[in-house]
Amino acid sequence: MFDIVMAVGIAPFQASLLDAAPAVEVGPLGPSVRRHLLAPGAWVDERRRWIEGADALFERLRAAVPWRAERRPMYDRVVDIPRLLSWYGEGAALPDPALDAAHRVLEAHYGDELGEPFATAGLCLYRDGRDSVAWHGDRIGRGARVDTMVAIIVLGNPRPLLLRPRGGGPVRRLDLGHGDLLVMGGSCQRTWDHAVPKTARPVGPRISVQFRPRDVR
């Protein structure tokens, strides 16, 4: 309930006893999904422990995905993006069959409401508490103009995902990990921001998998 080239130096991963089985299974959605209304027109759906054997999937993705470090300009300098990234464009083969299965279930559950397929997949590896993503909405492309959806699977050690109205306001928090699913829909990307903040606490690595429609980043 409410209360983001393989690099070295990744914190140790502590598996959950509930999710350490080698078999990976994608659960059902339907009535197991809880919808939270953020404001008129903006909502998030939550499905806890959607991926059975999520920690085995985490280890497979950490080993198999071609992670890369990126840099971006910020003011008068170029800085490292504080997480590792991998991107799978429309039609690209996903790095694990469990993600293909998750994609199919998401399409079946949200296809009518979304009105189009989830076309791309972006993966982020947060190596430890120093990795983060700042406040933002997925507003590059159509997400700046129209309602859309972004479905996020979170694997590995839990970290807080924070949400607040665009421009500031009360912050809502979801602690996600070990196979949890979060779907942000309606006007959420245009009218709300989200973030995964840095933390000084010792935390293990985390992977997020984001499924998006075409031309949404």
N, C-alpha and C positions, 0 to 999 in steps of 0.2 A: 504494500500500500504506500501512499505518499508519505512521508515524514516531513568515449569516444577515445638487397644484399643483407643477410642475417647479421645483425649487429651483436657484438660481444657485450657482456655485462648485464644480461637479463637476470632479473631476480628469480630465485628458486620458485617453482610452481608447487603449491600445496593442493593436492587433489581432494575433492570431497568424497567421503566414503559412499555417498549416494550415487555418485556419477563416475566412479573409477572403473566400472566394468568395460571390457574392450568392445563389446557390441554397442553400436550406436543406432538408436531408433528415434525417429521424429514422431512426436505424439500428435493427437488430434487437436483441432481447435474447437469450433462450435461453442457450446455453452461454457467451456473451460476458460474462455477469454473474458476478462473484466474490462469494461470501458469506463474511463474516467473523463468527465467533461471538464476541460480547463476553463472554458468561457464559451459563449454562444458561437458555434461553428468550429471550435477547436477541441480536439480530443486526443487521448492516447489509449491504446489497448495494451493490456498486460496479460501475459501467460507465463506463469512461473514453471520452471523445470520442464520446458517444452521438449528439450533434447535429452533423451535418456542415454547415459554413457557420454555426457558432454565433455568430461575431462579427457577421455580417449580421443574425441574429435579435436579438442584443443591441441593435444600433442601431435596429432597427425597434421593439422594445419600449420603449426609452428615449424614442423620439419619440412613440409612439402611446398609451402607457398614461397614464391620468389620475393621476399620482403625487400624493400628498398628504402633508403633514407632520402629525404628531399629537403630542399632549402627554398626559402621564399623571401622576397624583399619586404622589409618592414621599416618605414620611415627612411633613414639614410644609410641603412645597412642591410645585409642579407643574413638571415638567421636560419638555424636548423629547425625543421618541423619536429616537435617533441613527441614523436611516435613513428613507427615504421608502417609503410603503406603497400598495398597491392590492389590493382584495379582490373576488373573483368568487364569489358564492354559488351554491347549487345551481340549475342550470338557466340561469345567466347565460351569455351569449355570451363566449367567451374573446377576448383582443385580437389574436390572430394565428392563422392557420390551422395553423402549425407546432405550436402548443400543442394544437390539436384532434388533430393526428396523434399527438403524444406521448401524449396522454390515451388514445387508442385502443390504442396499443401497450402501455401500462402496464396497461390493463384486460385485454387479452388474456393478458398474461404473469402478472399477479398476481391475476386475478379469482377463481380457484378457491381459492388460498391465503388471500386476504383475506376472501372470502365476501360481498363487497358492492362497489359501485363507489366510485371516488374521486369525491367529490361536489363539492368546492370547490377553488378555486385562490387562493392568496395570493402576491403578488409583493412583493419587497423590493428597493429600490435603495440600495446602499451607495456613496455618492458618492466617498469617499476613505478613508484609514486611520483617520479620526476616527469614522466610522460603524461600528457594531458591534451585536451582540446578546449579552446577558449569559447566564450559565449558566441553563438552563431545560429542561424537558421539555414536550411538547405535551399538557398534562394538564388543560386546560379542557374540560369535557364528558366524554365516555365514555373518553377517553384516560387518565383518572385511575384507571379501574376495570378496564378490559379491554385485552387485547392488540389492537394496531391497526397500521397502517402509515402512514408519511408518505414520499412520493416527492419528492425535491428535484432540480431541474435547476439547474445553476450556469452562468451565462453571464458573459462579461467576464473581467477580470483575476483570476488565482487569489488566493485568500485561504485561510488555514488554518481548517478546521472541527475543533474539539476535542470529544472525548467523554470523559466520566469517570463512574464509578459515582455514583449519587445519594448525597449525603452525603460525597463525597470519595473519593479514591483515585487510582491511576495514570491519567494522561491519555494518550489516544491521539489522533493527529493525521492528518487527511486534507487535503491541499492540492487544492482543487477550483476549476475554472474552465473556460472555453472549451468548454462543452457537456457537462461531466461529469454523470453521474447518481448520486445516492446515495439508497437506500431504507432507512429505519429501520423494523424490524419486530419482531414478537413483543412482549416486555415492555419493549422499549428505551425507550419514552417514560415508562414508570412507574418503571423501575429505573436509568436512566441520564439524565444531562443532557448538553446540547451547547451550544456557544457559538462565535461568531465574534468574536475579541477585537480591540480597537483596536490599531493599530500606528503607530509613529512613522516607519516606513519610507515612502518615497514609493510609493504603490500607486494604480493606476487604479480606475475604478468597476467594480462587480460587481452583477449581478442574480441573485436566486434566485427560482425558481418552485416553490411547494410545493403538491402535490396531496394532499388529505386526504379520508378518509371523512366522512360526515355526523356532525355534533356532535363534532368533534375540532378543537381549536385549540391 
